[in-house]
Amino acid sequence: VGFLMFQLQPAIIALDFVIGLASAVFGVGLFLHKEWARMAWLAFLLLTLFVHLNMTVLQLLAGFSQMEALYKWIGLVIFVTIISWAFLTKRTIKARFH
């Protein structure tokens, strides 16, 4: 399992880079109150959460020793997802986007 994690790590890092780049683009769209950005941000948060939860499972299986830091990161991703879904799905907020 450790060898599998070693081989998957570059792909996970590349995917994190793509997620970060897309998040920056969606952030600009949110700042400009674009509906496409609101929808893309909500969908992308679910993808980000899924990727990070899978990464956590892989690292658990590989015997990663610093799980406390990873748990904090996953907690932050979950927190941002919940806050974004609670805020960006309100009718009054949705009405501001075009």
Buried (B, 14 or more C-beta within 10 A) or exposed (E): EEEEBEEBBEEBEEBBEEBEEBBEEBEEBBEEEBEEBBBBBBEBBEEBBEBBEEBBEBBEEBEBEEEEEBEEEBEEBBEEBEEBEEEBEEEEEEEEBE
